[in-house]
């Protein structure tokens, strides 16, 4: 990465160079310059303040589930979702060059990465040690130079920190995939009826009996497929619940427009976070499931 970034061609991500979010940036936008940020809030701020054109934010993983805090941070970030990207997670066991696999006694990585490689570490008698993140673990292993300590991280992290991959694709599940959202300061809505779209929104239902059931009824009666619905507490209370949803379709298409109108009738607040093209990965996964 270069030291001087062009904000008009920069894409922000959370993590150290070599993180899986960095890998997603390179896969989806190979011509853009990655901007590593310490926290998700920093990545959002970089886009909002114009230091980066786009942000690459992980939202969920097929094994670990949703990424903590993102659902609460996104509505406050004042950014728009303009796309999605699915990145296959291929974990590597990285070590100081010249190290043999049998020399590795402990391995450092993020807790999720360690959990996703449990079969490999148990089979080789390697003790997992939880660290802050994958790329940071690789950087630490490179600095320490201890042949008994390895890191579980991406192949990109190995390239950046000069480590050798002792074993590739060591994750337990072949479907290990992370979904990312591409964030922008300005909304970029696709043309309706011009290909499959995803609409993401948050809402709070009114405090009346069966409000959620009634609010969701419009999606069923209008034939709108809801691919995600999650709830989380807001404001530090157990009485205020906000819902996060992904649905297939464009708000200007009749069926989704009618469903959203019915949702608004039973809700105190509805806010669309983004309308964006559906990634082809969705349809490959669906066909495999069918």
QUIGI-V960087 format. One record per backbone hydrogen bond with DSSP energy under -0.5 kcal/mol. NH is the residue of the N-H (numbers start at 1). CO is the residue of the C=O. Records with the same first field share a line. If there is no record, write none. Layout:
# QUIGI-V960087
NH: CO  CO
This chain:
# QUIGI-V960087
5: 3
7: 5
9: 6
10: 7
11: 33
12: 54
13: 35
14: 56
15: 37
19: 16
23: 19
24: 20
25: 21
26: 22
27: 23
28: 24
29: 25
32: 29
33: 9
34: 32
35: 11
36: 34
37: 13
43: 39
44: 40
45: 41
46: 42
47: 43
48: 44
49: 45
50: 47
51: 46
52: 46
53: 7  10
54: 10
55: 183
56: 12
57: 55  181
59: 179
60: 179
61: 65
62: 177
65: 61
67: 59
70: 67
71: 67
73: 69
74: 70
75: 71
76: 73
77: 73  74
78: 74
79: 74
80: 184
81: 273
82: 80  182
83: 182
85: 180
87: 85  178
88: 86
89: 176
90: 88
91: 89
92: 153
93: 167
94: 92  151
95: 164
97: 162
99: 96
103: 100
104: 100  101
105: 148
106: 148
107: 127
108: 150
109: 129
114: 110
115: 111
116: 112
117: 113  114
118: 115
121: 117
122: 118
123: 119
124: 120
125: 122
126: 121
127: 105
128: 126
129: 107
131: 109
137: 133
138: 134
139: 135
140: 136
141: 137
142: 138
143: 139
144: 140
145: 141
147: 145
149: 146
150: 106
151: 94
152: 108
153: 92  151
154: 18
157: 18
158: 154
159: 155
160: 156
161: 157
162: 158  159
163: 158
164: 95
166: 93  164
167: 93
169: 91
170: 91
172: 116
176: 173
177: 175
178: 87
179: 60
180: 85
181: 57
182: 83
183: 55  181
184: 80
185: 53
194: 191  195
198: 276
199: 247
200: 274
201: 245
202: 271
203: 243
204: 269
206: 266
208: 206
211: 208
214: 210
215: 211
216: 212
217: 213
218: 214
219: 216
220: 216
221: 217
222: 218
223: 220
224: 219
225: 223
226: 224
227: 225  246
228: 246
230: 244
232: 242
234: 240
237: 234
241: 239
242: 232
243: 203
244: 230
245: 201
246: 228
247: 199
248: 225
249: 197
253: 250
257: 253
258: 254
259: 255
260: 256
261: 257
262: 258
263: 259
264: 260
265: 261
266: 262  263
267: 264
268: 204
269: 204
271: 202
273: 200
274: 200
275: 81
276: 198
278: 196
282: 279
283: 280
284: 280
285: 281
286: 282
287: 283
288: 284
289: 285
290: 286
